Amino acid sequence: MSDSAQIFGANLRRARRRRGLTQEDLSAAADVHRTHISKIERNICEPGVRTVAKLLVALQMTGGPLFEGADGT
């Protein structure tokens, strides 16, 4: 997986935890399977655009924080 995907996964985990959500909570809110969220957070798979959009809506946030640091800077 790419460094960007690894950073995204770590940022996703951090954002989820800050909101006090379990992977199951986020799964229900985003309509994304819990194991898929786990794989994203552990850098096993890269999420597609539709999945990223669902996660952003469920976390009530813009994309910026989840992609912070993913551009290599």
RAJO-V340806 format. One record per pair of residues at least 6 apart in sequence whose ideal C-beta (glycine too) atoms are under 7 Angstrom apart, sorted by sequence separation. I is the first residue (numbers start at 0). J is the second residue. D is the distance in whole Angstrom. If there is no record, write none. Layout:
# RAJO-V340806
I|J|D / I|J|D
This chain:
# RAJO-V340806
26|32|6 / 38|44|4 / 55|61|7 / 26|33|4 / 39|46|5 / 55|62|6 / 15|25|5 / 23|33|5 / 26|36|6 / 22|33|5 / 25|36|6 / 22|36|5 / 22|37|6 / 31|50|6 / 31|53|6 / 30|53|6 / 31|54|7 / 29|53|4 / 29|54|5 / 11|39|6 / 12|40|4 / 29|57|4 / 11|40|6 / 28|57|4 / 8|39|5 / 8|40|5 / 25|57|6 / 8|41|7 / 8|42|5 / 5|42|4 / 4|42|6 / 18|58|6 / 4|45|4 / 0|42|5 / 11|54|7 / 15|58|7 / 14|58|6 / 0|45|6 / 14|60|7 / 14|64|6 / 14|65|6 / 10|64|6 / 11|65|6 / 10|65|5 / 10|67|6 / 7|65|6 / 7|66|6 / 6|68|5 / 7|69|6 / 6|69|4 / 3|69|4
